[in-house]
Amino acid sequence: MYWLNEILSHLAGYVRHLVQLSAHPEARWSVFRRRFAVQLVMGLVLAGDVMFSSIVRRMPKNEVAARHRYKVANRMLGEIDLVTVAAQQTAELGRRVPEGAVIAVDLSDITKAYAKAMPNLAAVRDGSTGEIGKGYGLATAVVVDPEQERRAVPLPLMFEVFSTTEEDFKSQPAIWLDMLRRICAGTQAGTFAIDREGDNGRILRLLLGEKRHFVVRLQVHENSRHLVFDENSRARVRDLWEGARFYGELEATRLLNDGKRGAYRARYGSRPVRLPGHEQQLWMCVFKTDEHENPMVLLTTHKADTPAAVARVLGMYFARWSVEETHRFAKQEFKLENIRALTWNRLQNLVAAVWGAIATFVQRPNAEAALRTFEVLSQRIIKPLKVGQFWGYAIVDGIRAVVPSTHRLLALIPGYWAPPPPDQQPSLFAPRA
């Protein structure tokens, strides 16, 4: 119970701290809104479902009828603004990104196949089926350490919902640029790892202008981008990769689509290149397997002129899969695609609460020890997690196994909340602030 007390105390304190420092116009939230924000995150953790009615059932109860509790909680959800709190948390977490870490950035989706009345529904590509449906986009970034694997716990840096039907929506590349600008402003270290969506001139110029390291996967087709090699010679990536200096064959371990680890064997090599119009030296790393006609080509700012350096670049790119695991975890443990809301602000607040539930568990040192404790609590000792394997399932299942009610969970937080006497209303049902 020691680790449970420690993590829950930290969760409440961190949420309270962020609410107080938030850039919200009402910078000093009332005590009722602060308590509601914490109760929302904790109720979400215990409910294991982002459906608001399920969360309310896990919040503190009294003699008031359930429908009235739901109405008051729904009103509070519309009054608060957790999006600005999340932005503040991104800035707070960004200061903790260490040297050598990888910042994995990606977009995902929340698919709502049968929704009709939800706000700002837009066309999205379902990542699991590849089909076009209705829903919302997710802009996500996590921090991992691919070399020493000091963390089995990725650090969630950003987790925001967006829609192409929003009034201020410009384009998907604009979403990427906004994410990267904000992360660059809040971090001083770390290497950005981006899939083929990063093969965009504006994205690459932004990262070069910010003087940040990156590993970006390049498109390899007949209309692939031009790169400068030798002195002033130019060629497309499709025609350039074969001229790389190959060092032999390597074997690496990567995460597969089913979450398991598999072997990756490839011939590998590199060559120095530059972007047209830029003087900064870049490196093109090439990995060619017999199973695929086209190679995997990575463009990086890291010097990759030795076999070890090229292998390190590959490890950074493979660390990008942690952001995919974060999407999978949010959808499985919190049923993210079950989300329902009648206003855009409420929907954004629920998604921000999911991120708060993920992020606040990993803010303390010695997170590895807490992970091992929750392995036992969640009865996962039959198949123990390996170092570097995704952590969230054990932590959340462990909390649910030990703390079945929000009353008990809140009572474990010293000096923050205590159940009121029977003749008094709980904090949630106080008058409007």
N, C-alpha and C positions, 0 to 999 in steps of 0.2 A: 504493500500500500504506500510505501514511501515514495516510489516513483510516480504513482498515480497522484498523490498529493502535490508533488513537485510540478508535474506537467500541468495539472488543472489550475494550480495557483498561477503558474506562468501564463496560461491561456487567458485567464480572466484579467490579469494585470496588463498583459500586452494589448488586448482589445480595449481596455479602459484607457491605456496610454495613447493609443492611436486615435480614439474618439476625441480625446481632449486636445490632441495636436492637429486634428483634421483641419483642412482648409475650407470646410463647410461654412457657409455664411453664418450659421449659428455655431460658432467655434466652441462655445461652452454648452455642450449638450446638457439637458437636464439629467438628474440622477435616474429618472425613470427610463429615459431613452438609452442611457448607458447600460442599465441593467437589462433592458430588453435586447440590446445588441448581443450581450454575452449569453442571455438565455436562448436567443435565436441560434447562435452557433452551437451551443451545447445541445439544444433540442435536436438540431440537425444531425449531430454526431450519434446520438442515441437512437433517433428514428431510423437512420439509414435510408432515408427517402426525402427527396427535395420537395415532395408534395406538401404544401403548406399546412393542410389539415393534419397530416401525420406529425409534422413538427409541433403544432399547437398541442396535440395530445400528449407530447412529452414535456411540455412546459409545466411549471408549477400550477397546481390545481387548487380550487377552493369550492365553496358551495355554489358559486355562480354556474349557471347552465353552460354546457359546452358550446352552444351556438353563440352565446354572448362572449365567451372567452375568445372564440374565433374572430368575432367582429372587432373586438378591441385590438387583438394582435394584428389583424389585417390593417386596421387604421394606423397602428404604430409602424408597420412595415412600409406604408406609404409616406409617413412623415419623415423617417430617417433617410439618410443618404450614405450608404455604405460604399458607394463607388469612390467618393473622395477619401474615405478611410482607407480603401484598398490602394489608392494612389500614394497615400502617405506611407503605407506599409511597404510598397515597392521601393520608395526612397530609403526607408529604414533598412530593409534587407540588402539593398544594393551596396551599402557601405561595408557589408561583411563578405563580399565576394573576394576570395583569396587569389593570389597569383597561381597560375597553373590550372585554374578552374575553367570549365566549359559552360558557356551560357547557351543552352539549347532553346531555339526559338522556332515556333511552328504555329500553324492555324489548324483548327479542327472544326467540328460541327456539332450542333444539337439538333437532331432530326425530330420533327413533330408531324408524323405522317397523317394523322387524323384531326389535327387542330384546325379550327375554322375562325374562332373569335379572338385568338391571342393577338397581342399588339405586334406590329412590325414583322409579321411573318414574311419570309423571303425565300427565294429558291437557293438551296444549298446542295452540295454534292455529298451524299452519304459516304463516309470513309470506309464503312464496312461492306457495302454492296456496290459502290461505284455509281449508283443511280442518282438522278436529280430528284429531290423532294422538297418539302417545306421545313423551315426551321430557322436556325440562327448560327452565326459563326462564333468561334472561340479563339481569342488571341492569347497564347500561352508562352511562358518562358520559365525554365527551371535551371538551377545551377548544380552541376555535378563535378566530381573530382575523378577523372578517368584513370589517373596514374596510380596514386596511392590508395584510392578508394577509402579515404578517411571517413566518408559518409556513406552509410547504406541508405541515408535519408536525403533525397534530392531537396534542394532548397527552392520552394516555389516562389518565383520572382514576380510573375504576372499571370492573371487568370481572369479575363474579361470577356463579356459577351458583346457582340455587335450584330447589326443587321444592315443589309444593303438597302433597306427601305427607310432607314433613318433620314431625317431632314438634313443632317450635316454629313451624311456619308458621301465620300467622293469616289473612291475606288479601292479595290483590294490592295494594290501596291501602296496606296496612301496609308492603309492600316499598318502595313509592314514598316513604312518609314516612321510613322508616329511611334510604334512600339520601340523601334531601335533608337530613335532620338531620346525617348524617355529613359530607356535602360542605360544608354551612354551617359546621360546627364546624372544618373544616380549611382553609377559604378565607376571604379577607377581601374579595375583589372578584369581578367577573364577573356577567353577566346569565344567569339560567336560561332556556333555551329548551325548551319542552315542547309536545308535540302535544296532541291532544284529551283524552288521558288526564289531563292536568293540570287539566282543567275539573272540579275536585273541591273542594268546600268546605274540606275538611281540608288539602289541599295548598296552596290559596291562602292560608288563614289562617296556615299554618306559615311560608310565605315572607314574608307581611306582618309576622308576629310577629318574624321574624329580621331584618327591615328589609333585605331583599335585593331587587334588581331582577329582574324576570322578564318574559318574553313567552310567553303561553300562548294556544293556539288554543282558541276557545270553540265549543261545540256550537251549531248553528243549526237548531232544529226546534221543533215546537209546545210541547215541554216543556223548552225551554232555560231557563237560569237567569235570575233577576231581577237587574236592575241599577238603581241609583238615578241619576237624571239631574235636571238643573235643581236645584231645592231639595230637595224630598222626593218627587218623582214616581218611580214605579217601573214598569218594563215588562220583558218578556222580551226576550232578545237578538234573537229572530226578528222582533219588532215594533219594535225600537229602532234597528237598523242603518240603516234608510232615512232617519232624521233626522240622520245624520252630515253634516258639512260636507265636500263633495267638492271636491277641488282640481284635478281634471282626470284625465288618463290618464298612467300611467307604464309604462316597459318595463324589465324586470329580467331577469337570467339566473339560472336555477335548475338544479339537478341533477335528471335524470329517473330513472325506475326502472331503466333500462339503464345508468346511470352516466354518460351523456352530458349535455351542457348544452343547455338549450333556452330559448327566449324566453318571457317571461311578461308579458302586457299586461293591464292592468286599470285601471278607474276606482278612484280611491282617495280616502279621506277619514277623518275622525276626529271624535270628540266626547268631552268629559270625562264620566266616570261614577264611581260608587263602588259598592263591595260593600255590601249591606244589613248594618247593624250596624258598619260601619267608616267612619272619618272620612277616611282617607287618599285623596287624589285619584288616580284612575287614568284611563287613556285607552283608549278603544275605537277601534281602527284597522280600517277596512273596505276590502276589496279585492274588486271585483266584475268578473268576466269574462263575456263573452257565452256561453261554452261551458257554464257551470254555472248552474243555477237559483238556488242559494244562494251567498252571498258567503263569502269567507274572513274571519273576524272574529278579531282578536287583541286580547287584554287585556294591558296593559303598565303598569308603574310609571313608565316614561320619559315625560316631557312630549312630546306629539305634537300640537302646535298649528300646525305649519308643514309645507309639502310635503316639505322635506328631512328633518324629524324623522320623518314617517310613513314615508318611504322607508327611513330607517335602521332603523326597527322591522322592516320587511319583510326587510331584509338579515339582521338578527339571527335571524329565524325561519327563513329559508332556510339559514342556517349549521347549523341542526339536522340537516341531512342528513349531516353528517360522521359522526354516530354510526351512521347506517345503513351508511355506507361502511366503518366499522370492523367491523361485523358481517359484511358481505360479504367483507372482506379476511380475517378470521379463518377464515371457512368455506371460502374458496377456497385461500388459501396454506397453511393448516395443517390443512385437511380436518377442521374442528372437529366436524362431524356424524359423523365416523368414530370418535369417542371411545368407548372401552370400558373398564369397570372393574367389579370385583365388590364394592367397598366405596365408600361415599359419600365418605369422606375421600380416597381415591385419586382419585376423579373430580374433587373440588374442587381437589386439588393440580395435576392436569393442566390444568384450565381456568386456574388461577392462573399456571401456567408459560406458557401461551399469552399471557396478558396481560403477563407479564414479558418475553417475547420481543418484544412490540410496544412496551412502554413504555420499555425501557432504551435503545432506539436514539435517542430524542429528548431525552435529558436534558442534552445538551451544547449550548453555543452554536454558531452557524454550522452548524446542521443542514442549511441550504439547500445549502451547499458540499458536504457529504457526499452529499446527494441527487444532485447533478449528477455526482459521481464515480461513484456506483453506477449512474446511468443508462448511463454508458459501459461499466462492467463487465458490466452485464446486457444489453448490446447493444440498448438501447432508443433509441439516438440517431436511428434512422430516424423514430420518432414521439416526439419529446421531450416530456416532461411540462411542462405549463404551471404557472406559479406559482398555488398554491392547489389544484391537482389532487391527488388522493390519492396519497400518497408510498410506501406500504408495498411495493407490488409491485416497484418498482425497487430498493429497498434489499435486500430479502430475496433477490431473484434475483441481485443483484450479489454478495452474500456467497457464495451457492451456486456462482456461476461461478468465484470466485477460490479458495475454500477447500472442496475436495471432501471433506475428512475432518476429524473432530473433533480428531485428533492435531495436525494442522497449525494448526487454529484455536486450540487451547489453547496451543500453543507460541508463538503470537503475543502472548500476554498476558504482559508482563514481570513476572517475580517472583511469578507466581501458581501456575503449574503447569508441570512439566516431565515428559516421559515417563520412567517409572522404568527402572532397568536391567533387562535381561531376566530376571535371577535373582530379582527382587523383584515382589511383587504390586502392581498399581495401587491407588490410594487407595480406589477404590470397594469393594474386597474386603477391607477391613480388618475387624477384629473389631467387634462391636457396641459403640457408645459407651455 
